[in-house]
Amino acid sequence: MGWVEQIVSNINDVLWGPPLLFLIVGTGIYLTFRVLFIQIRLLPYSLKLAFSKQDKTSEGDISHFQALMTALAATVGTGNIVGVASAVIAGGPGAVFWMWFAAFFGMATKYAEAVLAVKYRVKNEKGEMSGGPMYYLEHGLKQKWLGVLFAIFGAAAAFGIGNLVQSNSISGVMNSTFQIPTWITGIIITAFTALVILGGIKSIGRVTAIFVPVMALFYVICGLIILVMNADLVPSAVGLIFTDAFTGQAVAGGAIGTVIRWGVARGVFSNEAGLGSAPIAAAAAKTDMPARQALVSMTQVFIDTMIVCSITGITIVMADMYVTEKSDALTSLSFAHFLGPIGSIIVAIGLLLFAYSTIIGWSYYGEKCFTYLAKDSYVMYYRVVFVIAVFFGAVFKNDFVWGVADMLNGLMAVPNLIGLIGLSGVVVFESKRIIDKIKQEKKEKNISVSS
């Protein structure tokens, strides 16, 4: 297996090197200017829309909110805890700034992905909505072969980053923190996974609509308690993040390129903007216009990186342990530094909830990629195999899976980014439509109030 691991490692060095990271961020910058900084202009409206009442008259399977929570379930994961820690260890405090940088432009990318996902979605044999990069690559860009490539990589990636590595993270943290045998954890999470995903997207949507806000609030509130209790340390920590972002002093030799690379790379891994995964969930939403759901999807990056990752990053910098502590346990140690043993337990519970939610969200992404390649009637077979894989991931540790998962995610991004750039004109057109619609709705509301 050594030579296979080396091949995967070499592919990842190319895939996740400067060229792809530049392409991902560059696409976000390009789209930001094409939609005239919509992530700033309409962010308040987008956040309000995400938590508004369900649109029951439009076509779709789940509400705006459920679609957002399903996407967040897959996105808010170990990257928000372990990923941020690894970014600071490798790139110093300044890496947090470059995570923010990637997220800002990633909001435009995520917006464009969702616009196209809803625009080119289709109904399957069961009358459910199916959409995502494979469909806008086929029907929008007219390049079905790119859609097939994306679907192959996506269906396989769901078993890696969305299943095996997540269940292994859960069993590992339960064993190290609470001394629970891995096989017991494996049985429990396999059973809970089966209860949710065997019911399909409506079941997933209902569960994530309750589960994801609770898990995110739990971690955010605990993190905010640390920041408030140590408010005197926050300004200097944030200041260090900004100054180190352009000096790289915390990295050996002051390698500013290392700071940027690790910050951008971990930012992309955390919010998945450009990978093409989240628009698969967006396509299932009930919405009257593609851009309306896209505005909701855009808030996913804001919540994931600007809120959750920021709390982790600032806490790590405040604890000032990243120079001596070079392990994935940095976040746990940083929380424990301020809260004592309870801090480690909070991070352990956060990892448990985040990893489990990722399994739920990615199960849907994987099955939609699978059904694009095969008949919808075969989807239950995929779900059953996916559930079984959860147990094996919990019991058997295989670091090789991480490398394969990274490779497949990178391969997913390439055809998706081609589609986003090639169909950017469609995104601009739909953006103009939604802005005109919002202006009309405001005008009608003012007339109604005045009368």
CORRA-V205427 format. One record per run of one state. SS is the DSSP state (helix for helix, strand for strand, loop for the rest). FROM is the first residue (numbers start at 1). TO is the last residue. Records with the same first field share a line. If there is no record, write none. Layout:
# CORRA-V205427
SS: FROM-TO / FROM-TO
This chain:
# CORRA-V205427
loop: 1-1 / 16-17 / 35-37 / 42-42 / 51-61 / 63-63 / 76-77 / 81-81 / 92-93 / 120-121 / 124-128 / 131-132 / 141-143 / 179-181 / 198-200 / 230-230 / 246-251 / 255-255 / 272-278 / 283-284 / 286-289 / 320-329 / 340-340 / 374-375 / 396-398 / 423-423 / 451-451
helix: 2-15 / 18-34 / 38-41 / 43-50 / 64-75 / 78-80 / 82-91 / 94-119 / 133-140 / 144-178 / 182-197 / 201-229 / 231-245 / 252-254 / 256-271 / 279-282 / 290-319 / 330-339 / 341-373 / 376-395 / 399-422 / 424-450
strand: 62-62 / 122-123 / 129-130 / 285-285
